[in-house]
Amino acid sequence: MNILISTVTHSRPKGLETLLKSLQALSIPDGAIVEICVVDNDCTGNNDPVIERLQNAPLKVNFLKEPRKGIVYARNTAVEYFLNSPFNMLAFIDDDEWTNDAYWLENLLDAQRKTGADIVTSDVLTFPQSDKISWTTGAMGRVNNLVDLQKKTKFYTGNVLIKRLVLETIKPAFDERFALTGSSDFHFSLKCRNAGFKAVYTDKAQVSEIFPESRATLKWFCLRGYRNGIGAARGEFFEAKNKISVIAKLFLMALIRSGRGLLTMLRAAIQLDKGILALGLMRFSAGLGTIAGIFGFTHEEYKNIHGK
């Protein structure tokens, strides 16, 4: 089994180094060939010293540069490199994350072997950067209700393992219409679902990330929910065979999301909990974003990079 682990990065050299050090500590399955691919979407030279310090590390680090600004371009560069290589599995992990233990990759592969899935994904656990923003745990520190090896209908590239056949079939993997808006990975998951590929979840391959102080505002939670709503609507609309039925579905989704948001905000007011309020605002904004997405609005979240 030959596995390429890829991350795309922009303006986060410290986070990138933390990630790469965690990947270098991975347990590698017997007989497997594993390499790392870093796609630099910053191209200012800030990441070069990080890569140089790891030149003699156990796992080879392939360093590519993608000058076109946008996470979609960087992800597609990683996919193109993968498809022109002998690797048969591609794992994506974000540049502000790190693996929780040495068996992250082995556990993803184990879930794939047990289920025969085309895609395997797991959790991203979020921790506040400092105690003064511990309230954000109420919005970001939620645990899902999935069980190990449960089938999933959507996934994201923060923590995922993908078989080669998937990426040979779906070209391009990531749609350039999402270059600066985010949600290209959600859209990719819809294309995988529609193509009949099977995705499963495992609870044994978690990764972690730090929630930066620069995001710890109610405005950020509103904008994140708004972006998520727009992304979901655009993704569903782009892949819909019947545009009328999907518009009806999206309006219903908007109503449900907004309603959940209002109920969550009411609970926050009763409990005087800022974290729950942030969650409610994010849900309500997702409802508004879903409607905005139906009418073609976008929000370019990735114009600003948070974290280091």
C-alpha positions in Angstrom: 0.0 0.0 0.0 1.5 3.3 -1.1 0.1 6.4 0.6 0.6 10.1 0.0 -0.3 12.4 2.8 -1.0 15.9 1.5 -1.6 19.3 3.1 -2.0 22.7 1.5 -0.7 25.7 3.3 -0.9 29.5 3.3 0.7 31.8 5.8 0.9 29.3 8.7 4.6 28.2 9.0 4.3 27.4 12.7 1.2 25.3 12.2 2.7 23.6 9.2 5.8 22.6 11.2 3.7 21.2 14.1 1.7 19.2 11.5 4.8 17.8 9.7 6.5 16.9 13.0 3.4 14.9 14.0 3.3 13.1 10.6 7.0 12.2 11.0 6.2 10.4 14.2 3.6 8.2 12.5 3.6 4.4 12.8 4.0 3.1 9.2 2.3 -0.2 8.2 4.6 -3.0 7.3 5.5 -2.9 3.6 3.9 0.5 3.0 5.5 3.4 1.2 4.4 6.7 2.7 5.4 10.2 1.6 4.2 13.7 2.4 3.2 16.4 -0.2 3.1 20.0 0.9 1.5 22.5 -1.5 2.5 26.0 -0.7 -0.2 28.5 -1.7 1.7 31.4 -0.1 4.9 31.4 -2.2 6.6 34.1 -0.2 9.4 31.9 1.1 8.0 31.8 4.7 7.6 28.0 4.5 10.9 27.2 2.9 12.9 27.0 6.3 10.2 24.6 7.7 10.7 22.2 4.8 14.6 22.5 5.0 14.6 21.5 8.6 12.8 18.3 7.7 14.9 17.3 4.8 16.5 14.4 6.7 13.3 13.3 8.4 12.1 9.6 8.0 9.2 10.5 5.7 10.1 12.2 2.4 8.5 15.7 2.1 7.7 16.7 -1.5 7.4 20.5 -1.6 5.3 22.1 -4.4 4.3 25.7 -5.0 0.9 26.9 -6.4 1.1 30.6 -7.1 -2.6 30.9 -8.0 -4.3 32.1 -4.8 -7.1 29.9 -3.7 -7.4 26.7 -1.7 -9.0 24.9 -4.7 -6.0 25.4 -6.9 -3.7 24.1 -4.2 -5.8 21.1 -3.6 -6.0 20.3 -7.3 -2.2 20.6 -7.5 -1.9 18.0 -4.8 -4.3 15.7 -6.6 -2.5 16.2 -9.9 0.8 15.3 -8.2 -0.8 12.2 -6.7 -2.3 11.0 -10.0 1.1 11.3 -11.6 2.7 9.2 -8.9 2.6 5.5 -8.0 0.6 6.1 -4.8 -2.8 4.4 -4.5 -4.2 6.3 -1.5 -4.3 10.0 -0.8 -4.8 11.4 2.7 -5.6 15.1 3.2 -5.0 16.9 6.5 -5.1 20.7 7.1 -2.0 22.8 7.9 -3.4 24.0 11.2 -4.0 20.4 12.5 -1.9 17.6 13.9 -2.4 13.9 14.5 -3.5 12.8 17.9 -1.3 9.6 18.0 1.1 7.6 16.0 -1.6 5.3 14.6 -3.7 7.9 12.8 -2.8 6.6 9.3 -2.9 2.9 10.3 -6.4 3.4 11.8 -7.7 5.1 8.6 -6.3 2.2 6.6 -7.8 -0.3 9.0 -11.3 1.2 8.6 -10.9 1.1 4.9 -9.9 -2.6 4.9 -12.8 -3.5 7.2 -15.5 -1.7 5.1 -14.0 -1.6 1.6 -14.9 2.1 1.6 -13.6 4.4 -1.1 -13.3 7.3 1.4 -12.6 7.2 5.2 -12.9 10.2 7.4 -12.7 11.0 11.1 -13.0 13.9 13.6 -11.2 17.2 13.9 -11.2 18.1 17.6 -11.0 21.9 18.2 -9.4 23.5 21.3 -9.3 27.2 22.1 -5.9 28.9 21.8 -6.2 30.4 25.3 -8.4 30.2 28.4 -9.8 33.7 27.7 -11.6 32.3 24.7 -12.7 29.0 26.4 -16.3 30.0 25.7 -15.8 29.1 22.0 -15.8 25.4 23.0 -19.6 25.7 23.3 -19.7 26.4 19.5 -16.7 24.5 18.1 -16.0 21.8 20.6 -19.1 19.6 19.7 -18.8 15.9 19.5 -20.8 14.1 16.8 -23.1 11.1 17.4 -21.6 8.8 14.8 -20.4 5.3 15.6 -17.3 3.7 14.3 -17.5 2.5 10.6 -20.8 4.2 10.1 -21.6 5.3 6.5 -21.3 9.0 5.7 -23.0 11.0 3.0 -20.6 14.0 3.3 -17.1 14.7 4.4 -14.4 17.3 4.4 -10.6 17.4 3.6 -9.5 18.2 7.1 -9.0 14.5 7.9 -9.8 12.1 5.1 -8.3 9.1 3.2 -9.3 8.7 -0.5 -8.7 5.8 -2.9 -7.0 6.5 -6.2 -10.1 5.3 -8.2 -12.1 8.2 -6.8 -9.7 10.8 -8.0 -9.2 9.1 -11.3 -13.0 9.3 -11.8 -13.9 12.8 -10.6 -12.0 15.4 -12.5 -11.3 18.0 -11.6 -11.7 17.0 -7.9 -12.2 20.5 -6.6 -14.3 23.1 -8.5 -12.6 26.4 -9.2 -15.9 28.3 -8.5 -15.1 27.7 -4.8 -11.5 29.0 -5.0 -11.8 31.7 -2.3 -15.2 30.8 -0.8 -14.5 27.5 0.9 -16.8 24.5 0.7 -15.1 23.0 -2.3 -14.5 19.8 -0.2 -18.2 19.6 0.6 -19.0 19.9 -3.1 -16.4 17.2 -3.8 -18.2 14.9 -1.3 -21.5 15.5 -3.2 -19.8 14.5 -6.4 -18.4 11.3 -4.8 -21.8 10.4 -3.4 -23.5 11.0 -6.8 -20.8 8.8 -8.4 -21.7 6.0 -6.1 -18.5 6.0 -4.0 -18.8 4.9 -0.4 -17.6 7.0 2.5 -17.3 5.8 6.1 -16.4 7.4 9.5 -14.0 6.0 12.0 -13.7 7.3 15.6 -10.1 6.0 15.9 -8.3 8.5 13.6 -8.9 11.8 15.2 -6.8 14.9 14.6 -6.7 18.2 16.6 -6.6 21.9 15.8 -6.3 25.1 17.7 -9.1 27.7 17.5 -7.2 31.0 17.2 -8.1 34.1 19.2 -8.5 36.1 15.9 -11.6 34.0 15.2 -13.1 34.4 18.7 -15.8 37.0 17.8 -19.5 36.6 17.3 -19.0 38.3 13.9 -16.7 35.5 12.8 -19.3 32.8 13.9 -22.0 34.6 11.9 -19.8 34.8 8.8 -18.7 31.2 9.1 -22.3 30.1 9.3 -23.2 32.3 6.4 -20.4 30.9 4.3 -21.3 27.3 5.2 -24.9 28.0 4.2 -23.8 29.5 0.9 -21.4 26.6 0.2 -24.0 24.0 0.9 -26.6 25.7 -1.3 -24.1 26.2 -4.2 -22.8 22.6 -4.0 -26.3 21.1 -4.0 -27.4 23.4 -6.8 -24.4 22.6 -9.0 -24.9 18.9 -8.7 -28.7 18.9 -8.9 -30.4 17.2 -11.9 -33.7 18.8 -11.1 -33.2 22.5 -10.2 -36.8 23.1 -9.1 -36.7 20.3 -6.6 -33.4 21.2 -5.2 -34.5 24.9 -4.7 -37.5 23.6 -2.7 -35.1 21.4 -0.7 -32.8 24.3 0.0 -35.5 26.6 1.2 -36.6 23.9 3.6 -33.0 23.5 4.8 -32.8 27.3 5.3 -36.0 27.3 7.4 -34.7 24.4 9.5 -31.3 25.9 10.1 -32.7 29.3 11.0 -35.2 27.7 13.3 -32.6 25.7 15.1 -30.5 28.8 15.4 -33.3 30.8 17.0 -34.0 28.0 19.5 -30.3 27.7 20.3 -30.0 31.5 20.9 -33.1 31.3 23.2 -31.3 28.6 25.2 -28.2 30.8 25.3 -30.2 33.7 26.7 -31.7 31.4 29.4 -28.3 29.9 30.3 -26.3 33.2 29.8 -23.8 31.2 27.7 -21.8 33.0 25.1 -20.6 29.8 23.4 -24.1 28.6 22.9 -25.1 32.0 21.6 -22.2 31.8 19.0 -23.5 28.4 18.0 -27.0 29.8 17.6 -25.8 32.7 15.5 -23.8 30.3 13.3 -26.8 28.1 12.7 -29.1 31.1 12.0 -26.6 32.6 9.7 -26.3 29.3 7.9 -30.0 29.5 7.1 -29.5 33.0 5.7 -26.5 31.8 3.8 -28.5 29.0 2.2 -31.0 31.4 0.8 -28.2 33.7 -0.4 -26.5 30.7 -2.1 -29.7 30.0 -4.0 -29.5 33.4 -5.5 -25.9 33.1 -6.4 -24.3 35.2 -3.6 -20.8 34.2 -2.4 -18.5 35.1 0.6 -14.8 34.9 0.1 -13.7 33.7 3.5 -10.3 32.7 2.4 -9.1 36.2 1.7 -8.1 36.3 5.3 -5.9 33.6 7.0 -6.2 33.0 10.7 -3.6 31.4 12.9 0.2 31.2 12.5 
